[in-house]
């Protein structure tokens, strides 16, 4: 009993330290780290994938650092995968090499935002200051070409990555270190990385239209955020086979009106629940859609197989201003975020 109480207390302390540290970082403008990161993504962002690695480590009771062993990192990633907390990360496949050669990985990164648009993609990471300070030396040793400006782009490229390891994502081709905000930015395009740096620094246009669904999510462990246009394509029933599409049309007709939305977010919350938010063009549209989407979220899942009830229990569906919010509890063994962040997803159809 004492051992169990001690372990529970240790988790609470770890969570308090994580939350306290991140609050200090983002408390300058009152936003969560998640909200700050999405708001500083480049203009045109269609998809933003968030992983709060510090919170994931606390959730998995893993005390890791840049010096942790490969086995310790593997155990963290295995547990995070089993709990469906790592599917939004762009770094997981590269993590062992990052830990060994680059000095940053899910073992010590505070958080990660992977933003994608039709113009390009960028990974933004927040690191503890001491770990970030060590990155330029690591990049130099690996063969990246150092920028003339300390805040500029370190040039690697596909040939260098292939030389370092075949297991590295192309998103590590080019790197920028922003010591002022404690950030590390990476991309497969040097030009787009420069655009992302301008957005972070306020010298270039930033992402718009995602604030409401991001704010509703609070401080999730992981989240997939889409613009309405992107979600209406990525989650569409058009990805299903002919018979599934026919069943979807029947279910939609029975559920009631569904309208296109302007933004979408699905998030794994700290309490173990999944939260789905849709933003509509008005309160009236949201009220209409709350009823229909609540019905759809508890019924069959054509194109996915089985039913949504096999995957989660719907705890509540509410209309809050222009938002419709579904709060759900995943069933044991279900991978709700990773399975339902790509289509077809009937309750997210447009």
N, C-alpha and C positions, 0 to 999 in steps of 0.2 A: 504493500500500500504506500509506504513512504517513497519507494522508488517511483511509483506512478505519479504521486503528487509532485515529486521533485522534477520529473520529466515535463509535466504539464506546466509547472512554474517556469522552467527553462524556456519552453516554447513561448510563453507570454512575454518573458523578458526579451527574447530575440525579436519578436514581432514589434515590441515597443521600441527597441533600438532601431529597427529598420524604419518604422513609421516616423520616429523622431528625426532620424537623419535625413530622410527624404523631405520631411516638412521644412526642415531648416533650409534645404536647397531650393525648394520651390515656393517657400513662403513669401518671397519678394513680391509676387503678384497675386498670392492667395489661391492659385490654381493647383490642382494635383499635378504630379509629374506626368501622368497620362495626358491630361488636358493641355499642359504646356507643350509636350512633345508633338502632339497632333497639330496644335495651333502654329507650330514653327516648321511644319512640313512644307515642302515646296508647293507653289500654286499648281493646280491641275491634279493633285493627288486624288486617285480614284479608290485606292485601297490602302489602309493602314493597319499593320499587324503588330500588336503590342504584347510584350512579355516583361513582366516585372520580376526580374531574376532574383532580386534581393528577397522579395516576398515569397517566391517559389522556394528558395533555399530555406527560408524560415518555416514554410509549410511542411517541407520534407525533413525538417530538423537536421539540416546539413550545414555544418560550419566549415566553409571552404575558403580558399584564397588563391592567389596566383601561384602559390607554391604547393598546392594540393596535388596528390598523386593521380595518375590516370585512373586507377581503380576507384578513388573517391569521386572523381568527376563522372565516371561511368555509372556509379550507383545513383548519383543525383539525377542524371539524365534518364535512367531507367525508371526511377520513381516518378519523375515529372511526366514521362510518357504515359505511364500507367494511370496517372491521375488526370490525363488529358490537358496538361498545362504547358506543353512545349510545342504544340503544332503551329503556333504563330511565329516561331523563331526562324530567322534565316541562317542562324549560326550553328544549329545543332549538329549537322553533318560534318562541319569543320571543327567542332569543339576540341577534340583531342589534339589536333595540330595547333590550334590557337593557344591552348593551354601550355603546350610544350615549347612553341617557337615564338609566339607573339606576345605572351604575357597577359592576355586577356581572353576570357571565355565566360560561359555561364557560371563558372566558379567564382568570379569576382566582379562581373558587370552588375551595376545596380539595376539598369533597365535597358530595354531594346525596343526601338520602333523601326519597322521595315515599311517604308512607304513606296508605293508604286503608282506610276502615271503612264500616259501614253508617250511622254517625253523621256522617261527614265525611272530608275529605282535607286534608293539610297537607304542604308542602314545607319541609324543614329543610336549611339550607345552612351550611357553615362557611367563613368568609372570613378572610384575613389581617387583623390588627387595624387597620392603616392604611386598608384598603379598607372595612372595616365602619364605621369612624368617619366616613367620608364619606357613608354611605348616608342618614342623617337629613336632611342638607341637600338631597340629591337629591330625596328624597320630598317635602320641603317645597316645593321649586321646581316639582315636578310637580303639586302640588295636593292631595296627601294631607292629611287633617286630623290634626294632631298630637295624640297622647294627652296627658292631664294628667300621667300617670306616664311617665317616660322609658322604662320597660320595657313599656309598654302597647301597644295595637293602633293602628296608623296606619290610618285609614279612607279607603279610596279608593272602591271600588264599581264596578259595571259601567259606569256612565256616564262616570266618569273614565277608565277603561281605554280605552273606545271613543274618547274625546277624544284620548288620548295616541297610540294606534295600534290598528288593527284586528288586528294580529298578536300581541297579548298574550293569554296564557292566563288564564282566569278565576281561576286559582290566585294571581294577583298582586293580587287585589282588596283584600286586607287584609295588612298587613305588621307584624311585630314584630321589634325589634332587641334581642338579648340580649348585651350587651357582656361580661358576666361569662364566658360560655362561648364567645364569638366566633361566635355563631349569628345567622342571619337566618331567620325563619319566615314563610311566606306561605300564604294559604288563600283560598278563595272564600267563606268564612263567618267573620265576625268572632267569632261565638260559639264555633265550633269551634277557631278559632285561640287563643282564651283557654284552652280545654281543653288544647290541645297545649302551651301555655306552662306550665300547671300540671304536666303530665307531665314536661317537661324539667327543671323546677325541683324535682321531687320532692314537689310539693304536691297531686298528683292521681294516679290510678291509671295504670299503664303497661301496655304490651303484654306478654303472656305466651305461653309455649309455643313460641317460635321460637328460643330460645337455642342448642339443640344443632345445628340445621342451619346457623345463622349461624356458630357457632364452627368447625364443620367446614370452612366455606368459606375461613377464614383472612382474607386481605386481598385480595379480588377487585377487579378493575377495574370490573365491573358485576355486578349480581345481581338476580334476581327471587325473592322469598321469600313463601311463602303459608302460611296456616294449612291444616290438612288439609281442613276443611270447604270452604274457598274453592277449593282446588286440585281437590278431587274434583268440583266443578262446572265450574270454568274449563277444566280439562284433560280433561273426560269425553268418552267416545266418543259421547255423546248429541248432540254437535255435528256428527257425521258423518252422511252420507246413509245410507239403508236398506241398500244393498249393502255399504257399508263397515262398517256396524255388524255385519252378518252375518259378514263376514270377520274382524272383531275378535273376535267370540264364538268362532269356530273357533280362532283363534290363541291366545286365552286358555286355552281348554280343553286345547290341546296343551302350553302352557308350564307349567302347574301353578297352584297357588293364588296368588291375589293378594288382599291385605287392605287395608282403608282405612289411611291413615297420618295422623299427627297434625300433621305439618309437612313442608314441601317447600322446597328451594332449588335454583336452577340458576344457576351462576356462571361468568363468564369470568375465568380465573385469569391471573396475571402471566406464566406460562410459555406462554401460548397455548392451554392446554387448557380444556375445559369440565368442571365438576364438578357432579354432581347428587346431592343428599342427600335421603333420605326418613327420617323418624322414625316408628317404630312403637311399639306399646304394650308390647313386651317383646323380649328378645333372641331368643326362640324364633320370634316372628313375623318378625323381621328376617331370621333365617337362612332361613326358608322363602321369603320374598319375594326374597331376593338371587338365587336360582337362576332363578325365573320372570321377574323383571324384567330380568335379564341376557340371557335368551333373547329377550324381546320387544324390547329395545333394539338388537338386531342383526338384526332381521327386517323384514318389510314395515311400512309406515307408513300404514295405511288412514286416509282422511280428510285426510292431509297429502299423499299421493301418493308413489309410489316406495317406497323403503325408508329406514330410519334409517341403514343402511350407506352410502347415497349422501351422507349429511350428515356423518357422523363415524365414526371407528374407535373401538370400545370397547377401552380399554387394560386396564381392570380393573373388576370388580364385587365389592365386599366387604361383609360384614356386620361392623359394629364396634359392639358393644353393641346398643342399640336402633336404630342407624342402618344403612341400606343406602346405599352410596356408589358411584356410577358415575363413573369417570374416563374421559374420551374426548378424542380429538384431532379437531377439525373438519377436514373435507375443504376443499380450496382453493375459495374462493368461496362456501362455505356460511355461512348466517346462523343458527346453531344457537339462540342465546339468543332472538333476536327472533322466529324462526319457531316455536319450541317452547315459548314462555312463554304460549301460549293454545292451547286445544284444537281438535281432538282430538289427544291424545298417548297412544298405546296403552300405552307402557311406564310411564306415570304414571297410568293409570286406576285407579279404586278398585273 
